[in-house]
Protein backbone atom coordinates (compact mmCIF):
# COMPACT_ATOMS: atom_id res chain seq x y z
CA UNK A 1 0.00 0.00 0.00
CA UNK A 2 1.36 3.43 -0.92
CA UNK A 3 1.62 5.90 1.94
CA UNK A 4 1.58 9.65 1.84
CA UNK A 5 3.89 11.93 3.76
CA UNK A 6 0.99 12.81 6.02
CA UNK A 7 0.67 9.18 7.05
CA UNK A 8 4.36 8.58 7.64
CA UNK A 9 6.40 11.59 8.73
CA UNK A 10 9.77 9.76 8.66
CA UNK A 11 10.41 10.50 4.98
CA UNK A 12 13.44 12.74 5.50
CA UNK A 13 14.18 15.55 3.11
CA UNK A 14 11.57 14.34 0.59
CA UNK A 15 8.88 15.95 2.70
CA UNK A 16 10.12 19.33 1.44
CA UNK A 17 9.22 18.34 -2.12
CA UNK A 18 5.56 17.93 -1.23
CA UNK A 19 3.32 20.29 -3.19
CA UNK A 20 1.72 21.62 0.00
CA UNK A 21 5.14 22.38 1.46
CA UNK A 22 6.22 24.26 -1.67
CA UNK A 23 2.99 26.27 -1.54
CA UNK A 24 3.83 27.37 2.00
CA UNK A 25 7.34 28.34 0.88
CA UNK A 26 5.85 30.81 -1.62
CA UNK A 27 3.18 32.06 0.80
CA UNK A 28 5.83 32.45 3.50
CA UNK A 29 7.76 34.70 1.12
CA UNK A 30 4.63 36.79 0.59
CA UNK A 31 4.11 37.12 4.36
CA UNK A 32 7.71 37.99 5.13
CA UNK A 33 8.22 40.67 2.49
CA UNK A 34 6.18 43.62 3.87
CA UNK A 35 7.21 43.68 7.54
CA UNK A 36 10.77 45.01 7.14
CA UNK A 37 9.51 47.57 4.64
CA UNK A 38 7.61 49.22 7.51
CA UNK A 39 10.21 48.32 10.15
CA UNK A 40 13.98 47.78 9.72
CA UNK A 41 14.45 48.83 6.08
CA UNK A 42 12.23 51.83 6.62
CA UNK A 43 14.45 52.80 9.58
CA UNK A 44 17.50 52.80 7.27
CA UNK A 45 15.64 54.97 4.76
CA UNK A 46 14.46 57.40 7.45
CA UNK A 47 17.91 57.65 9.05
CA UNK A 48 19.52 58.42 5.69
CA UNK A 49 16.86 61.08 5.20
CA UNK A 50 18.08 62.59 8.50
CA UNK A 51 14.97 61.74 10.49
CA UNK A 52 15.93 61.64 14.19
CA UNK A 53 16.46 58.32 15.98
CA UNK A 54 13.73 59.25 18.47
CA UNK A 55 11.25 59.79 15.61
CA UNK A 56 12.38 56.56 13.97
CA UNK A 57 11.62 54.73 17.20
CA UNK A 58 8.15 56.24 17.40
CA UNK A 59 7.64 55.51 13.69
CA UNK A 60 8.11 51.81 14.44
CA UNK A 61 4.72 51.86 16.17
CA UNK A 62 3.27 51.56 12.67
CA UNK A 63 4.07 47.86 13.05
CA UNK A 64 1.77 47.63 16.09
CA UNK A 65 -0.92 46.70 13.56
CA UNK A 66 0.57 43.20 13.74
CA UNK A 67 -0.08 43.24 17.47
CA UNK A 68 -3.75 44.12 17.14
CA UNK A 69 -4.72 41.82 14.26
CA UNK A 70 -6.61 39.55 16.65
CA UNK A 71 -9.29 42.27 16.74
CA UNK A 72 -10.33 41.75 13.13
CA UNK A 73 -9.21 38.11 12.79
CA UNK A 74 -12.76 36.82 13.51
CA UNK A 75 -13.95 38.68 10.40
CA UNK A 76 -11.32 36.93 8.30
CA UNK A 77 -12.01 33.60 10.00
CA UNK A 78 -15.73 33.44 9.27
CA UNK A 79 -16.72 36.38 7.05
CA UNK A 80 -16.19 36.31 3.26
CA UNK A 81 -14.67 39.41 1.69
CA UNK A 82 -17.11 40.75 -0.93
CA UNK A 83 -16.49 39.75 -4.56
CA UNK A 84 -13.08 38.15 -3.90
CA UNK A 85 -14.39 35.31 -1.72
CA UNK A 86 -17.22 34.64 -4.14
CA UNK A 87 -14.75 34.22 -6.99
CA UNK A 88 -11.90 32.49 -5.15
CA UNK A 89 -13.22 31.09 -1.88
CA UNK A 90 -13.02 32.49 1.63
CA UNK A 91 -9.30 31.95 2.35
CA UNK A 92 -7.99 32.71 -1.14
CA UNK A 93 -10.29 35.71 -1.47
CA UNK A 94 -8.83 37.32 1.65
CA UNK A 95 -5.31 36.48 0.48
CA UNK A 96 -5.68 38.17 -2.88
CA UNK A 97 -7.51 41.18 -1.44
CA UNK A 98 -4.81 41.83 1.19
CA UNK A 99 -1.98 41.26 -1.30
CA UNK A 100 -3.40 43.78 -3.77
CA UNK A 101 -3.77 46.30 -0.94
CA UNK A 102 -0.13 45.74 0.09
CA UNK A 103 1.06 46.27 -3.48
CA UNK A 104 -0.90 49.52 -3.85
CA UNK A 105 0.29 50.86 -0.48
CA UNK A 106 3.95 50.00 -1.13
CA UNK A 107 3.67 52.03 -4.32
CA UNK A 108 2.24 54.86 -2.19
CA UNK A 109 5.26 54.64 0.13
CA UNK A 110 7.55 54.71 -2.90
CA UNK A 111 6.22 58.08 -4.08
CA UNK A 112 6.43 59.64 -0.58
CA UNK A 113 9.44 61.73 0.44
CA UNK A 114 10.16 61.40 4.20
CA UNK A 115 11.90 64.78 4.26
CA UNK A 116 8.78 66.61 3.09
CA UNK A 117 5.89 64.13 3.33
CA UNK A 118 6.54 62.11 6.49
CA UNK A 119 2.84 62.01 7.41
CA UNK A 120 1.89 60.70 3.98
CA UNK A 121 4.58 58.04 4.24
CA UNK A 122 3.24 57.06 7.67
CA UNK A 123 -0.32 56.67 6.34
CA UNK A 124 0.77 54.35 3.54
CA UNK A 125 3.00 52.43 5.96
CA UNK A 126 0.04 51.92 8.30
CA UNK A 127 -2.05 50.56 5.42
CA UNK A 128 0.77 48.20 4.45
CA UNK A 129 1.01 46.98 8.05
CA UNK A 130 -2.75 46.40 8.39
CA UNK A 131 -3.00 44.63 5.02
CA UNK A 132 0.12 42.60 5.78
CA UNK A 133 -1.24 41.58 9.19
CA UNK A 134 -4.48 40.52 7.47
CA UNK A 135 -2.50 38.48 4.97
CA UNK A 136 -0.68 36.79 7.85
CA UNK A 137 -4.00 35.88 9.49
CA UNK A 138 -5.36 34.13 6.44
CA UNK A 139 -2.08 32.43 5.44
CA UNK A 140 -1.60 31.08 8.97
CA UNK A 141 -5.16 29.74 8.91
CA UNK A 142 -4.60 28.27 5.43
CA UNK A 143 -1.40 26.55 6.63
CA UNK A 144 -3.13 24.98 9.63
CA UNK A 145 -6.07 23.82 7.49
CA UNK A 146 -3.93 22.60 4.60
CA UNK A 147 -2.67 19.33 6.10
CA UNK A 148 -2.78 16.99 9.06
CA UNK A 149 -0.72 17.56 12.18
CA UNK A 150 2.07 15.28 10.97
CA UNK A 151 2.89 17.57 8.06
CA UNK A 152 2.58 20.79 10.06
CA UNK A 153 6.26 20.83 11.10
CA UNK A 154 7.36 20.68 7.46
CA UNK A 155 4.80 23.33 6.48
CA UNK A 156 6.00 25.57 9.31
CA UNK A 157 9.65 25.08 8.29
CA UNK A 158 8.88 25.89 4.65
CA UNK A 159 6.80 28.90 5.65
CA UNK A 160 9.58 30.16 7.91
CA UNK A 161 12.22 29.65 5.21
CA UNK A 162 10.17 31.62 2.69
CA UNK A 163 9.47 34.26 5.35
CA UNK A 164 13.14 34.68 6.25
CA UNK A 165 14.23 34.77 2.59
CA UNK A 166 11.65 37.48 1.95
CA UNK A 167 12.95 39.45 4.92
CA UNK A 168 16.45 39.26 3.43
CA UNK A 169 15.06 40.47 0.11
CA UNK A 170 13.16 43.30 1.84
CA UNK A 171 16.28 44.12 3.86
CA UNK A 172 19.45 43.42 1.89
CA UNK A 173 17.64 43.41 -1.45
CA UNK A 174 15.94 46.74 -0.88
CA UNK A 175 19.24 48.29 0.25
CA UNK A 176 21.00 46.92 -2.83
CA UNK A 177 18.34 48.29 -5.17
CA UNK A 178 18.39 51.68 -3.39
CA UNK A 179 22.18 51.80 -3.86
CA UNK A 180 22.03 50.59 -7.47
CA UNK A 181 19.42 53.08 -8.62
CA UNK A 182 20.47 55.89 -6.30
CA UNK A 183 23.50 56.63 -4.14
CA UNK A 184 25.39 54.05 -2.11
CA UNK A 185 26.64 56.35 0.65
CA UNK A 186 24.25 59.31 0.71
CA UNK A 187 20.53 59.93 0.63
CA UNK A 188 18.95 59.67 -2.82
CA UNK A 189 15.13 59.55 -2.96
CA UNK A 190 15.15 58.04 -6.47
CA UNK A 191 16.98 54.95 -5.23
CA UNK A 192 14.52 54.38 -2.40
CA UNK A 193 11.53 55.02 -4.66
CA UNK A 194 12.77 52.42 -7.14
CA UNK A 195 13.54 49.92 -4.39
CA UNK A 196 10.01 50.13 -2.97
CA UNK A 197 8.44 49.79 -6.42
CA UNK A 198 10.49 46.63 -6.93
CA UNK A 199 9.35 45.30 -3.56
CA UNK A 200 5.74 45.94 -4.60
CA UNK A 201 6.41 43.91 -7.74
CA UNK A 202 7.84 41.00 -5.72
CA UNK A 203 4.52 40.67 -3.92
CA UNK A 204 3.38 39.00 -7.17
CA UNK A 205 4.99 35.79 -5.83
CA UNK A 206 2.24 35.48 -3.24
CA UNK A 207 -0.45 36.85 -5.53
CA UNK A 208 0.23 34.30 -8.28
CA UNK A 209 0.40 31.50 -5.72
CA UNK A 210 -2.92 32.50 -4.17
CA UNK A 211 -4.55 32.54 -7.59
CA UNK A 212 -3.22 29.06 -8.46
CA UNK A 213 -3.83 27.09 -5.24
CA UNK A 214 -7.04 25.37 -4.18
CA UNK A 215 -9.28 26.44 -1.32
CA UNK A 216 -8.70 24.12 1.69
CA UNK A 217 -11.49 21.69 2.48
CA UNK A 218 -12.51 22.23 6.09
CA UNK A 219 -15.60 20.76 7.66
CA UNK A 220 -17.25 23.77 9.26
CA UNK A 221 -20.63 22.11 9.69
CA UNK A 222 -20.33 21.91 13.49
CA UNK A 223 -19.65 25.64 13.82
CA UNK A 224 -22.38 26.49 11.31
CA UNK A 225 -24.83 24.34 13.26
CA UNK A 226 -23.82 26.02 16.53
CA UNK A 227 -24.26 29.46 15.00
CA UNK A 228 -27.68 28.49 13.64
CA UNK A 229 -28.74 27.05 17.02
CA UNK A 230 -27.76 30.25 18.84
CA UNK A 231 -29.58 32.35 16.25
CA UNK A 232 -32.78 30.29 16.61
CA UNK A 233 -32.69 30.54 20.42
CA UNK A 234 -32.28 34.32 20.27
CA UNK A 235 -35.11 34.65 17.76
CA UNK A 236 -37.30 32.53 20.02
CA UNK A 237 -36.69 35.12 22.76
CA UNK A 238 -37.94 37.91 20.51
CA UNK A 239 -34.63 39.13 19.10
CA UNK A 240 -34.93 40.29 15.49
CA UNK A 241 -33.53 38.01 12.81
CA UNK A 242 -30.82 40.52 11.85
CA UNK A 243 -29.62 41.10 15.44
CA UNK A 244 -29.80 37.38 16.24
CA UNK A 245 -27.68 36.61 13.21
CA UNK A 246 -25.05 39.23 14.17
CA UNK A 247 -24.96 38.07 17.82
CA UNK A 248 -24.68 34.39 16.85
CA UNK A 249 -21.87 35.13 14.42
CA UNK A 250 -20.00 37.27 16.96
CA UNK A 251 -20.25 34.57 19.63
CA UNK A 252 -18.98 31.76 17.40
CA UNK A 253 -16.31 33.85 15.65
CA UNK A 254 -14.98 36.07 18.43
CA UNK A 255 -15.95 34.50 21.78
CA UNK A 256 -15.78 30.74 21.16
CA UNK A 257 -12.07 30.71 20.17
CA UNK A 258 -11.12 32.14 23.57
CA UNK A 259 -13.51 29.86 25.46
CA UNK A 260 -12.05 26.89 23.57
CA UNK A 261 -8.45 27.85 24.39
CA UNK A 262 -9.00 28.24 28.14
CA UNK A 263 -11.21 25.16 28.30
CA UNK A 264 -8.30 23.15 26.93
CA UNK A 265 -5.48 24.72 28.97
CA UNK A 266 -7.19 26.20 32.02
CA UNK A 267 -5.02 28.45 34.21
CA UNK A 268 -1.93 27.25 32.36
CA UNK A 269 -3.32 29.17 29.37
CA UNK A 270 -2.28 32.44 31.04
CA UNK A 271 1.25 31.11 31.39
CA UNK A 272 1.30 30.09 27.74
CA UNK A 273 0.12 33.56 26.69
CA UNK A 274 2.77 35.19 28.91
CA UNK A 275 5.51 33.15 27.20
CA UNK A 276 4.17 34.04 23.76
CA UNK A 277 4.03 37.75 24.65
CA UNK A 278 7.65 37.89 25.86
CA UNK A 279 9.49 35.34 23.74
CA UNK A 280 10.70 37.67 20.98
CA UNK A 281 11.16 40.80 23.12
CA UNK A 282 14.97 40.76 22.87
CA UNK A 283 15.34 40.65 19.08
CA UNK A 284 12.32 42.85 18.23
CA UNK A 285 13.34 45.72 20.53
CA UNK A 286 16.90 45.51 19.21
CA UNK A 287 15.86 45.13 15.58
CA UNK A 288 14.36 48.58 15.13
CA UNK A 289 17.75 50.21 15.83
CA UNK A 290 19.97 47.71 13.97
CA UNK A 291 19.85 49.46 10.59
CA UNK A 292 20.11 52.91 12.15
CA UNK A 293 23.19 51.56 13.95
CA UNK A 294 24.72 50.44 10.63
CA UNK A 295 24.17 53.93 9.18
CA UNK A 296 25.70 55.61 12.22
CA UNK A 297 28.66 53.21 12.09
CA UNK A 298 29.40 54.41 8.55
CA UNK A 299 28.48 51.31 6.55
CA UNK A 300 27.18 51.82 3.03
CA UNK A 301 23.97 50.31 1.74
CA UNK A 302 25.87 47.95 -0.55
CA UNK A 303 28.09 46.69 2.28
CA UNK A 304 25.13 45.82 4.49
CA UNK A 305 23.23 44.38 1.51
CA UNK A 306 26.14 42.22 0.31
CA UNK A 307 26.82 40.71 3.73
CA UNK A 308 23.09 40.11 4.31
CA UNK A 309 22.57 38.53 0.89
CA UNK A 310 25.47 36.09 1.15
CA UNK A 311 25.76 35.20 4.81
CA UNK A 312 22.20 36.08 5.73
CA UNK A 313 20.76 33.64 3.18
CA UNK A 314 23.20 30.88 4.09
CA UNK A 315 22.60 31.22 7.80
CA UNK A 316 18.83 31.57 7.39
CA UNK A 317 18.66 28.29 5.49
CA UNK A 318 21.04 26.67 7.96
CA UNK A 319 18.98 27.93 10.90
CA UNK A 320 15.70 26.74 9.38
CA UNK A 321 17.11 23.32 8.59
CA UNK A 322 18.81 22.97 11.96
CA UNK A 323 15.70 24.17 13.75
CA UNK A 324 13.58 21.53 12.01
CA UNK A 325 16.05 18.78 12.91
CA UNK A 326 16.33 19.89 16.54
CA UNK A 327 12.54 20.10 16.94
CA UNK A 328 12.20 16.60 15.51
CA UNK A 329 14.89 15.18 17.85
CA UNK A 330 14.05 17.14 21.01
CA UNK A 331 10.91 18.70 22.48
CA UNK A 332 9.85 22.13 21.32
CA UNK A 333 10.35 23.89 24.66
CA UNK A 334 14.04 22.95 24.77
CA UNK A 335 14.56 24.51 21.34
CA UNK A 336 12.58 27.59 22.45
CA UNK A 337 15.04 27.94 25.33
CA UNK A 338 17.98 27.57 22.95
CA UNK A 339 16.51 30.29 20.73
CA UNK A 340 16.13 32.66 23.69
CA UNK A 341 19.77 32.16 24.71
CA UNK A 342 20.97 32.69 21.14
CA UNK A 343 18.96 35.94 20.83
CA UNK A 344 20.55 37.33 24.00
CA UNK A 345 24.02 36.26 22.81
CA UNK A 346 23.47 37.97 19.45
CA UNK A 347 22.63 41.25 21.17
CA UNK A 348 25.81 41.00 23.24
CA UNK A 349 27.72 40.68 19.95
CA UNK A 350 26.10 43.93 18.84
CA UNK A 351 27.29 45.54 22.07
CA UNK A 352 30.85 44.36 21.36
CA UNK A 353 30.43 45.79 17.85
CA UNK A 354 30.00 49.29 19.30
CA UNK A 355 33.52 49.13 20.77
CA UNK A 356 35.16 47.59 17.69
CA UNK A 357 33.83 50.22 15.30
CA UNK A 358 33.45 50.00 11.52
CA UNK A 359 34.56 46.46 10.74
CA UNK A 360 33.29 44.41 7.82
CA UNK A 361 34.30 41.07 9.42
CA UNK A 362 32.38 42.01 12.58
CA UNK A 363 29.37 43.03 10.48
CA UNK A 364 29.53 39.64 8.79
CA UNK A 365 29.71 37.84 12.13
CA UNK A 366 26.76 39.61 13.78
CA UNK A 367 24.52 39.28 10.71
CA UNK A 368 25.41 35.59 10.37
CA UNK A 369 24.76 34.73 14.03
CA UNK A 370 21.59 36.85 14.05
CA UNK A 371 20.10 34.98 11.08
CA UNK A 372 21.17 31.56 12.39
CA UNK A 373 19.64 32.13 15.82
CA UNK A 374 16.48 33.67 14.34
CA UNK A 375 16.04 30.64 12.07
CA UNK A 376 16.23 28.21 14.98
CA UNK A 377 14.05 30.27 17.32
CA UNK A 378 11.37 31.04 14.72
CA UNK A 379 11.03 27.41 13.65
CA UNK A 380 10.46 26.37 17.26
CA UNK A 381 8.10 29.26 17.97
CA UNK A 382 5.88 28.67 14.94
CA UNK A 383 5.63 24.97 15.79
CA UNK A 384 4.82 25.87 19.40
CA UNK A 385 2.03 28.32 18.53
CA UNK A 386 0.59 26.01 15.88
CA UNK A 387 0.37 23.19 18.45
CA UNK A 388 -1.83 25.40 20.65
CA UNK A 389 -4.31 26.11 17.86
CA UNK A 390 -7.64 24.37 17.37
CA UNK A 391 -8.29 23.98 13.63
CA UNK A 392 -11.94 24.96 14.21
CA UNK A 393 -10.74 28.47 15.13
CA UNK A 394 -7.45 28.51 13.23
CA UNK A 395 -7.43 32.12 12.01
CA UNK A 396 -8.62 33.72 15.25
CA UNK A 397 -6.53 31.68 17.69
CA UNK A 398 -3.29 31.83 15.71
CA UNK A 399 -3.85 35.56 15.09
CA UNK A 400 -4.27 35.99 18.86
CA UNK A 401 -1.00 34.18 19.54
CA UNK A 402 1.00 36.00 16.87
CA UNK A 403 -0.54 39.34 17.93
CA UNK A 404 0.42 38.81 21.55
CA UNK A 405 3.87 37.81 20.36
CA UNK A 406 4.39 41.24 18.79
CA UNK A 407 2.30 43.66 20.84
CA UNK A 408 4.44 44.21 23.94
CA UNK A 409 7.85 43.97 22.18
CA UNK A 410 6.85 46.42 19.44
CA UNK A 411 5.42 48.84 21.98
CA UNK A 412 8.75 48.84 23.83
CA UNK A 413 10.62 49.13 20.52
CA UNK A 414 8.96 52.50 19.98
CA UNK A 415 11.13 53.91 22.78
CA UNK A 416 14.35 52.37 21.43
CA UNK A 417 15.49 55.52 19.62
CA UNK A 418 14.87 57.64 22.71
CA UNK A 419 16.89 55.15 24.79
CA UNK A 420 19.81 55.21 22.32
CA UNK A 421 19.83 59.02 22.23
CA UNK A 422 20.12 59.12 26.03
CA UNK A 423 22.31 56.10 26.83
CA UNK A 424 24.07 55.11 23.61
CA UNK A 425 24.10 51.97 21.51
CA UNK A 426 26.30 49.90 23.84
CA UNK A 427 23.97 50.17 26.85
CA UNK A 428 20.97 49.69 24.56
CA UNK A 429 22.25 46.37 23.17
CA UNK A 430 23.20 45.16 26.65
CA UNK A 431 19.72 46.01 27.92
CA UNK A 432 18.02 44.18 25.06
CA UNK A 433 20.07 41.09 25.87
CA UNK A 434 19.14 41.20 29.56
CA UNK A 435 15.39 41.72 29.04
CA UNK A 436 15.27 38.48 27.06
CA UNK A 437 16.65 36.28 29.84
CA UNK A 438 13.42 36.07 31.97
CA UNK A 439 11.93 34.20 29.00
CA UNK A 440 13.90 31.16 30.20
CA UNK A 441 11.98 31.25 33.49
CA UNK A 442 8.67 31.33 31.60
CA UNK A 443 9.73 28.35 29.49
CA UNK A 444 10.62 26.45 32.67
CA UNK A 445 7.23 27.36 34.19
CA UNK A 446 5.39 26.19 31.06
CA UNK A 447 7.32 22.91 31.14
CA UNK A 448 6.29 22.46 34.78
CA UNK A 449 2.66 23.54 34.74
CA UNK A 450 1.73 22.68 31.14
CA UNK A 451 3.72 19.45 30.71
CA UNK A 452 1.62 18.31 27.76
CA UNK A 453 3.40 21.06 25.78
CA UNK A 454 6.72 19.24 26.08
N, C-alpha and C positions, 0 to 999 in steps of 0.2 A: 504493500500500500504506500502510495506517495504521500509524504508529509509536507506541510507548509512550514515556513519559518515560525509562524504564530504557534504551531503545535509543538515544535521542538526548537527551543532557543539556542541550543548548543551547536550552531552552524557557523561559528567563527566569523571571519570577515565577510562571508557571502551575504550576511544579513544586510550589509550596507549597499548591496546591489538590488535590494527589493524596491519595487516601484514606489511603494508608500514611503520608504525611507528617502528616496531621491526627491519625492514631492516635498517632504519636510525640509530638505536641504535648500530648495529654491524658496520656499515660503519663509524659512529662517533668514535667508538673505534679505527678503523683502521687509521682515520685521526689524532686522538689525540696522538697516541703512539710515532711517530718519533720526534716530536718537542722538547720535553725535553731531548731527547737523543743527540741532538746537541745544547742544551741550558742549562737548569738548572742542570740536572744530569751530563752532561759533565763537567760543572763547578766544581762540587764536585769531580769528578774523577781527573780533572787537578790540583785542589788545593791539593788533597792528594798526587799527584805525584810531588808536590812542584813547580808547574808552578806559576809564579808570578801573583798577582791579576791584574796588568796592562795588562799582556798578555792574561789572561782569559777574560778581558773586550774586548780586540781586537778580540779574538777568537769568541766572540759572533756574530761578523759580518757575520759569516757563515750563520746565520739565516736570513740575508738580502735577501736571495733567495725568501723568502716568500713575501718580499716587492716588488719584481720585476716580480712576476709571471704574471702580466697583460701583459707583453711583449709577452709571448708565449701562453697566453690563447686563442687568436684567432685560433691558430693552433689546439688546443684541442677542441675548439667549433665547428669547421667546417671541420677539416681535419682528416681522419681516419688514425690511426697508422697501418703501414703495418702488415699484417698477423693477428695480434690480433683482429683488428676491423672487418676483413673479417670473422673470426671465431665466434666472440662474439657480434659484433655490435660496433658502434662508442663509446658510453659511457663505456660500460663494457670492451671493448678492451683497452682503455686508463687506466681504473682502474687496470686491471690485469698487464699490462705492467709496470706501475709505482710501484705497490706493489712488483713485482718481483725485480725491481731495488732497492727498499728500503731494501728488505731482503738481497740481495747480498752485498750492501754497509754497512749495519750494521755488517755483518760478517767481512767485511774489517776493520771496526773500531775495532772490537773485537780483531783482531790479531795485532793491532798497539799499540806500547808502547809509550806513550807521553813523557817519559823521554829520549828516543833515536830516536823516529820516529814521532815527532810532525807534520812535514810537511805531512807525509803519512796519519796520522790521520785526518788532516785538509782536505785533498783531498777527503777522503771517507765521511767525514762529509758534505762537500759541495754537493757531489752527493746525499746523503740522503736528504739534505734540498731541492734540486731541484726536486728530485723525489717525495718527500712528498708534496711540493707545487703543483706539477702537479696533484697528487692524490686529493688534496683539491679542485682544480679547477673542476675536473670532478665530484667529489662527490657532491659539492655544486650545480653544474648544474643538476645532477641527482635528487637531493632533490627538486629543484624548479620545475622540469619537471614531478616529480613523481605523484603529486596530485594537486587538486584545491587549491585556496587560503585559503579556510576554514580549510583545514587540515595542512597548512603550520606551524602554531604555534606548533601543536603537533609534527610534523616532526622536527622542530627546537629544541624543548625541548628534544626529544629523541636523536637527533644528539649531542646536547650539553652534555647530561648526559653520553653518550658513550664516548665522547671526554674527559670529565673531569675524568671519571673512568680510561681511558687509560693513562691520564697524571699522575694519582696517581700510576698506575702500572709502568709507565716509570720513576717515581720519587721514591716513597717509595718502590715499588717492586724491581726496579733495585738496590737500596741501600741494601735492604734485601738480595737479591741474592749475591751481591758483598761481604756482610758480611758473609753469610752462606758458600760460597765456597772459601772465602779468609780470610782476617783479618778484625775484626770489628773496631779496633781503629787505625790501621796503613795502609800504602799503600801496597797492594798485587795485582800485575797485573793479577794473575790467577782468583781472584774473579771478577774483572771487565771484563775480557775476557768472563767468563762464563755468567755473567749478560747480556752482550750485545748479546751473542748467543741466550740466552733465549728470549730476546726482539725480535730478528729477527724471532724466532719461533712463537711468539705471533701475528706477522703480518698475520699469516694464518687465523685469524678470519676474516679479511677483504677479503683476497684472496678467501676463501671458499664462503663467502657471494657473492662476485662479480661473481663467477662462477655459482651460483645457481639462482640468480635473473634474471628477464626479462629486456630486453632493453625497456626504456620508449618510448611510442608512442607519438611523437611530430610532428605536421603538419608543416613541413618546406617548403611547396610548395611555399609560398609567397616569402621567401628569395631565394629559388632556381630560381624562375621566375625572380626576380630582378637581380640576378647575371647573368642569361642568357641574359636578356635585355641589361645590361651594356656591356656584352661581344659582343653582336651583333652590338651595336652602335660603339664600338671601332673598330671592324673588318670592319665596313662600312667606317670608316675613314682611312683605310689602315694599321691598326695595325695587326701584325701577330696573328694567332690564339693562339699560345702559350702565347705571351705577353698579349693579350686581356683576356685570361683566368686567368692569374696570377693577373692582375690589377683588374678584376671584383671580384675575390675572396678576394683580399686584402681590397677592398672598403667595401664589405658586411660584412667581418669578423672583420676587425680592425677599420674601420672608422665609419660605421653605428651605432655601439653600443654607441659611444660617441655623435654622432649627435642626436640619439634617446633620450639619457639621458638629454641633455641640451634643446632639443625641448620640453620635458615634464616639466622641472623644471626651465628653464631660468636662470636668474642671481642667483636665490636661490640655484641652483645646486652647485655653488662655496661654499656657506655656508654649504651645506650638506657635501661636500667633506672635508671642513675644520674640521667639527665636527668628521667625520670618522677618519681623520688623527691624531687627538689629543686625542680621547676618552680614549684609553688604555695606554697613555703615562706614567701615574703614576705607574701602576703595572708592565709594561714591563721593564722600566728602573730599578726599584727596583729588579725585579725577577732575573736578571742575577747575582746579588751579594748575594741573599738569602742563597743559599747552601754554598757558600764560607764563609758567615757569620756564619753558623752553625758549619763549620769545625773550624774556628778561635775561636768560643766560647767553643770548646772542646766537642761537642756532637759527639757520635759515630754514625756510619751508622745505627745500629739497633735501636737506640733511635729515630732518625729522621724518619726512616721507620715505626716503630711501631705507633708513634703518627699520621703520615700521613695516614697509612692504616686504623686505627680505626676512628679517628675524621675527617680525610680528606674525607673519603668515606661518613660518616654520613652527614657532613656539605655540601658536594657536592650535594648529593641527596636532602637534605633539601633546598639548594639554588636553584637548578633546579626546584623543585616542587613549591617553594614559588615564584620564578620568573615567572613561567607560570601562577600562580593564579593572581599575581599582574598585569601582562600584560593584562590578561582577564578582570580584574575589572577596571583598570585605563588605561590611554593612555600610549603609549610606551615611549614618551619623559619624562614623570614623573619618570618612572622606570629607564631610562637612567641616570637621575639626581641623583636618589637614589644610583645607582651603583657607580657613580663618587664620591659621598660623602663617601661611604663605603670604596672605594679604598684608599682615602686619610687618613681616620681614621685608616685603617689597617697599613699603613706605619708609622703613629704616634705610633702605638703599637710596631712596630719594633724599633723605636727610644727609647722608654721606655725600651725595652728589653736590649739595649746596657748598660744601667745603672744598671739593675737588675743583669746581669751576667748569668752564667750557671744555668738555672732553668727549670726543666722539666714541671712544671705547666704553666710557661710562654710560653714555646715552644708549649704546647698543645693549649693555648689560641690563640696565633698568627696564628697558622696553621688552627685552627677551623674558626676563623673570616675571614681569607684570603680566604678559600674555600667557605664559605657561601656568602661572598660579590662577589666573582668571579662568582659563580653560578647565582646569581641574575643579575649581570651586563651583563654577556655573553648571557643569555637568551634574555634580552631586545635588546642587540646589534645585535644579529643574526636576530631577528624578524625585527628590524629597517632596516638593510641592505637588507634583502630579500624583504621588501615592496618597495624598490626603484628599484628593478630589473624587467626588461621586459623579459618575458619568451622567447621571440624571440632571445635574446642575453644573455641567462642566464649565460653561462660560462664566457664570456668576461666581462660583467658588474659586476657580483659578484666578479670575480677575481680582477677587478679594485678596488672595494670597500675594499676587504680584504687585498689587497696589500697596499693601502694607509693607512689602519689601522695600519700596521706593520712597514712601511718604516721609518718614522721619529722617532718613539719610539725606534726601534732597532738600528738605527744609533746613537742616543744619548746613548743607553745602552752600546755601544762599549767603551765609555769613563768612564763608571761607576767604573771600577777598578782603573783607574788613579785618579778619584775623591776621592775614599776611601783612597788610599795611601797618598793623600795630606791632606784630611780634616777629615778622620775618618768615621766610620759607622754612628755615631749619626747624624752628619750634613748631611750625604748622605740621610738617611731615611727621615729627616725633609724636605730636598730639594725635594725629590720625591713626598712627600705629597703636597707640595706647588705648584709644576708645574702642578698638576692635577686639581687644583681649577678653572683656567680659562675655563675649559670644561663647567662649569655651565653657563658661559656667552654665550658660543656658543649654548648650548641647548636652552637657553632663546631666542637667536636670531633666531634659526630655528623655534621655536614655534611662533615667531612673523611674520617672513617673509616667512615661508613655512607652514602655518597653516594646510594645508591638510595632513601634516605628524603627526598631533596630534592623 
